[in-house]
């Protein structure tokens, strides 16, 4: 399977920015790690994809972005975190959720799983004292539409968001997405050309499954064949940077009385990372050292 990749291009003499991502491998790794159902794979996969794409745009060497979708559907909440290289990790509350297909189109019913009401949160941390936090209501639960609304209302940036995850009985066949952002000098002519191109374009997951390269997809969805193309060197992946030291710090935050109670009643503690399901065992001796 080809490596995942992110590209960024300028169209129409710099009036339009288009960013594309192939995220098939990272979504497949998330599916395997969390034993996700097809519906949960599609939902979390879309969130991982957009978060990776946004993470690559973060400034600062240690910049991170966290996205959360908290809908009123049976899937529960979803969280994804990406660094400034586009490496991402995430989890969902109800990973094994299985619901009927969407009766209107026969596809995985992500909107019903996420819910039509709730909020999405974007938390950008670039090393300042306080992170930037943006939030907007969920409008469909389909993730792409919800992020399109976020850019329009929270960041006042006209942006088209497309996300897709194609799943079969063997796992993730194709996953990816793109963002098309209009620059301030974009006019009606560019808008009409893009609208026409988008009407004639296949879904992002179908284009990837058909073997289209990201640069071809960027040309297809913008209707522009003379793109200024910038290929990033990094290959984004699903990565978790958890460690026993970090888990120890989390354990300390519960307080001395709670740790004493664990020592007396359990004699040990086992912590599990939400993002990769790695288990960390703390013995009675280790817990007693934490009290000191």
N, C-alpha and C positions, 0 to 999 in steps of 0.2 A: 504493500500500500504506500502511495506517495506521501511525503511528509506534509504536515500542515504548513500553512504559509499566510503571511499578511502582505498586501501591497497597498500603496497609496499613489494616486494619480491626480493630475489636474486636467480638466477638460475645458473646452471653449476659451482658450487663452487665459486660463487661470481663474475663470469666473465660477467654476464648479469644482469641488473637491470630491473625489470618490475613493473610498477605501473598501477593499474586499478581503475576505478571509476564508480559507478552507480550514475547517475545524473537525474533520471526520475523526481523526485519531484521538484528539482530546475528549470528544464526546463518547467515543467507544470505550476509552479508559474509564470515564466516569460511570458509564453503564455497567462495566465489569466490577469496578470497586464497590459500587453501591447496590448491585443486583437490581437495577432499575427495570420497571415494566416498560413496555413500548411508549405508553403515554407519558410516564415520568421522564423517560429518555428524551422525548421530543421537547418537553417543557424545560427541563434543566439544561438540555443541550442548547436550546436557543439562548438561555440566559448566560451560559458559559461563553457562547460565541460572541455575543454583544459585549460582554465584560472584557474578554480578551482584546477585542478590537479597540475598546475605549482605553484599556490599560496601556496599549502601545502608544497612545497619544499623550500619556501623562508626562509631565516635566519633572526633572529631578531624578537623581540616581536611585533613590529609595521610594519613589512615588508609588502609591497603590490606590486602587479603586475597588470599592465594595458596592455591589448592587444587591438589593433585596426586593423580592416580590411577595407581598403579603395579601393574598386574595381570600375570598370567603368560600372558595371551592374545596373539595375533598382532598386535593393535593397538599394543602397546608402551605407553609411559607417556603421560599427558596432563597438561598444565599450563594453568591459567587464573589471571589476575590481574585484580582489580577495585579501583577506587577507591571513595571514600565517596559518589559520585554514582551508582554502579552501572555506570559505564563499564567495559568488560571487554575483555580480549584473551587469546588462548590458542593452543596448538598441540598437535599429536599426533605421535608418532614415526613412525607408518606411515599417512600420510594417504590413500593410494590402496588401502587394504586392501579386498578384495572377497571376502566369504564367503557361502555359501548362507543363505537365509532360515531363521528358526526353524521347524523342522518341526511344532512343537506349535501355533503360532498364525499362521504365515505372515508374521510381521513381521520387520523387520531384527533380526539376532541380535547385539544389543549385548553381552549377557552373555558369549557365546562369544568375541566379539572382545576384550573387556577381560580376561576370565579370571575364574575363580572363586576364585583365591587371589592374595594380595598385600595392599597397604596403601593407605589414603587418608590424606592429610596436609592439615591446615588450618593455615596460618601467618598470624596476625593481627599486623599492625604498626601500632601507634597512636602511634609516635614515642618510645616508651620505650627504655631501653638494650637490652633483649632482647625480641624478639617472642614472642608466645604460640604454641606449637606443639602441636597436638593430632593424634592419629593413632589409627586403628582398622583392624582387618582388613577386607578386602573380603569380603562375604558372598554376593553374587550377580553382581557385575559390571554390574548394571543401573543403577547410579549413584544413583537415587532411594532404593532400599532400603539401599544402602551409607551414604548420608547420614542416613537415618532411624536406622540403627544407631549412627552417629557421635554424633548428638545424645543418644541414650538412654544410651550408655555413657561417652562422653568428657565431655559437658556435663550429664548427668543431667537432660535436658529432654525430656519426652514431646512428640515432634514427628512429624507426618505430612508426608512429602515426596513430592510428585508432580511429575514432569518428563516432557515429551514433545516430540518433534520429528517432524513429518509431512513426508515427502519424496516428491516425484514427479519425473517426467522433466525438469521445468523448474527444479527446485531445491527450496527450502524453502517449503512451503505454509503451515505454521503451527508455531510453537514457543513454549513457555511453561512455567510451573510455579507451584506454590504451596506454602507452608509453613503448617501449622496447628499452633500451639503452645498447650498447655494451661498456664494460669496456676496457681499453687499452690492457689487456692481453687476450681478447677474440680472438680466432683463427678461421681458416676456418671450423673446425669441428663444432663449436658452431653455426657459421653462417649458414651452410648447414642444421643443425637440425631445426633452427628457420624458415628458408625459407620453409622447408618441412611442418612444423607445420602450418604456416600461410596459405599455399596453401590449406590445408585440413580443416581449421577453418571456421565456419560461421561468418557472420558479428557480430560485438559487440552488435548491437541492437537486432538481432535475438537470440543470446545466452542469453541475459538478459530477453527477452520476453519468452524464453523457460524455464526460471526459474533457470538458472545456477548461482551459487554463484561466487563471484569475484575470489576466490582462484581457482575454477575450470577453469575459463576463463584464468587465468594466466598460469595454467598448459597446457591448450589447445594451447595457442598461442606461448608458448616457447617449447613445446614438452618435458618438464621436469616435472617429478612427485615428485621430491625430493627437493622442494623449501624451502629456508629459508624465513619464512613468518613473517612479522611484521604487526600487525593489529593496525592501529591508533585508538585512543580513540574518536576522534572528529567525529561528523556527519556533513558534509558540507551542507549548505543550501543557498537558495537565500535570502540575507539580504541587506537592504539598511539602512545606518546610517545617513540619512539626518535629519536636524532639522531646526527650524526657525532661530536659532543663526547662523548656517552655511549659510542659505539663506540671512540673513542680511549682512554677510560679502561679499557675492557675489554682493548684491545690492550696497554696498558702493563702490565697484570697478568701477562702471559705471561713478562715478564722480558727483560732486555737481550740475553742470549745468543740467545734465540729470535728476537727482532727482527733481530739481526745476521744470523742464519741466513736469514731471509726476504729481507733486502736482498741478500745474496750469491747466493742461489739463485733467487729469484723477481723481485726488483727492484721489487715492489709487493705490496700485500695487499688482498684483497677480503673484507669481512665482511658477512654476511647476517643480518638480524634474524629470529629464530625466529617472532616474533609477526605480522609483516606482510610478510616476504620482501623488504623494502627492502634494496638493496645499497649498500654504502659502500666506495668505492675510496680507498686510501691510496697515494700515489706514493712513489717512492724518496726524494725530498726530504722528504716529510712523515714518513716512517719514520725518516730520519736525525735530524730535529728531535726526535722522541720519545726518541731515545737521549740527548739532552742535557737 
